[in-house]
Amino acid sequence: MISMNELVQRQKKYMYYLLAVFVVGWGFTPYQRVFLGLFLGATVSFFSLRLVARRTDKLLDRVVKGDTKVRLKASAVSTYPRLAIIGLLIIFAVRYEHLIELWGLGIGLMTGQLVMIIDFFYLQYINRREER
């Protein structure tokens, strides 16, 4: 079974590769607005992914230590800070829409979740292959 730390490290690596692809696309293609939106959205998505991983790790540590006052609320897994950052990014993108494609920004904001989903299916594939 894979540990949480290994899972986070692998997803970080995938996000770094995606960010590098977006930077290369921004620098060497005529679609600079699209790739800038993808890059900014993916950067915020990566930050959100890291924030959730860190908060989840702290919450799991408290549960393992037997802390009886563990309450699961929205701020425990950083919902509000992530929504605030996404809101600020959208305001920034609307203000500078001559530089950033908004649909590229939206797709970029979903990349963290897409990386997690693809990684989940990859792990399922590997586990099934090892069982045979």
Legacy VTK file of the C-alpha trace (Angstrom):
# vtk DataFile Version 3.0
C-alpha trace
ASCII
DATASET POLYDATA
POINTS 132 float
0.000 0.000 0.000
1.286 3.431 -0.885
1.748 6.025 1.834
0.234 9.486 1.799
3.677 11.087 1.511
4.567 9.046 -1.586
1.228 9.926 -3.137
1.766 13.646 -2.575
5.342 13.498 -3.876
4.258 11.775 -7.079
1.420 14.242 -7.665
3.824 17.142 -7.064
6.137 15.717 -9.711
3.283 15.466 -12.212
2.233 19.043 -11.512
5.805 20.297 -12.012
5.893 18.571 -15.393
2.577 20.109 -16.399
3.703 23.571 -15.297
6.895 23.148 -17.340
4.839 22.184 -20.407
2.655 25.271 -19.936
5.701 27.554 -19.635
7.252 26.065 -22.783
3.921 26.462 -24.573
3.696 30.081 -23.446
7.231 30.802 -24.592
7.356 29.017 -27.923
3.847 28.974 -29.397
1.604 31.705 -30.769
-1.025 30.791 -28.142
0.513 32.818 -25.332
-2.817 33.921 -23.827
-4.058 30.334 -23.588
-0.880 29.003 -22.027
-0.656 31.917 -19.590
-4.194 31.122 -18.431
-3.319 27.445 -18.153
-0.149 28.247 -16.230
-1.807 30.633 -13.768
-4.718 28.284 -13.182
-2.443 25.284 -12.734
-0.223 27.241 -10.344
-3.185 28.095 -8.122
-4.458 24.529 -8.439
-1.027 23.243 -7.397
-1.007 25.608 -4.419
-4.461 24.359 -3.446
-3.349 20.754 -3.781
-0.367 21.394 -1.516
-2.483 23.270 1.025
-5.025 20.449 1.232
-2.259 17.837 1.539
-0.593 19.747 4.369
-3.840 20.329 6.239
-4.937 16.720 5.759
-1.585 15.513 7.078
-1.966 17.678 10.189
-5.521 16.459 10.706
-4.456 12.815 10.354
-1.642 13.354 12.855
-4.109 14.754 15.371
-6.454 11.810 14.862
-3.627 9.263 15.217
-2.396 10.936 18.414
-5.888 10.516 19.850
-6.871 14.167 20.092
-10.471 14.061 21.267
-11.225 17.623 20.197
-10.856 16.974 16.473
-13.718 18.731 14.716
-14.029 18.496 10.981
-15.185 21.792 9.585
-14.658 23.569 6.288
-11.666 25.545 7.515
-9.994 22.343 8.772
-9.169 21.336 5.226
-8.667 24.898 3.954
-11.799 25.435 1.888
-12.104 29.171 2.497
-8.493 30.166 1.721
-8.586 28.184 -1.521
-11.859 29.773 -2.615
-10.488 33.226 -1.777
-7.356 32.654 -3.848
-9.412 31.368 -6.782
-11.680 34.407 -6.518
-8.708 36.771 -6.556
-7.264 34.969 -9.566
-10.539 35.306 -11.462
-10.736 39.016 -10.640
-7.135 39.393 -11.854
-7.907 37.489 -15.059
-11.008 39.562 -15.802
-9.048 42.756 -15.198
-6.265 41.648 -17.568
-8.333 39.627 -20.025
-6.302 41.015 -22.913
-3.395 38.890 -21.599
-5.184 35.784 -20.306
-7.762 33.456 -21.846
-10.444 32.821 -19.238
-11.295 29.326 -20.494
-7.605 28.407 -20.257
-7.633 29.659 -16.686
-10.646 27.474 -15.920
-8.992 24.392 -17.351
-5.809 25.242 -15.461
-7.756 25.468 -12.208
-8.982 21.895 -12.763
-5.538 20.392 -13.421
-4.883 19.496 -9.771
-8.064 17.458 -9.603
-7.334 15.873 -12.979
-3.859 14.867 -11.784
-5.378 13.256 -8.681
-7.970 11.354 -10.741
-5.423 10.128 -13.284
-3.045 9.119 -10.486
-5.856 7.185 -8.776
-6.640 5.222 -11.934
-2.930 4.592 -12.497
-2.594 3.160 -8.980
-5.651 0.967 -9.530
-4.117 -0.343 -12.742
-0.790 -1.087 -11.029
-2.502 -2.822 -8.083
-4.571 -5.041 -10.366
-1.523 -5.946 -12.408
0.425 -6.915 -9.274
-2.428 -9.116 -8.029
-2.273 -11.294 -11.149
LINES 1 133
132 0 1 2 3 4 5 6 7 8 9 10 11 12 13 14 15 16 17 18 19 20 21 22 23 24 25 26 27 28 29 30 31 32 33 34 35 36 37 38 39 40 41 42 43 44 45 46 47 48 49 50 51 52 53 54 55 56 57 58 59 60 61 62 63 64 65 66 67 68 69 70 71 72 73 74 75 76 77 78 79 80 81 82 83 84 85 86 87 88 89 90 91 92 93 94 95 96 97 98 99 100 101 102 103 104 105 106 107 108 109 110 111 112 113 114 115 116 117 118 119 120 121 122 123 124 125 126 127 128 129 130 131
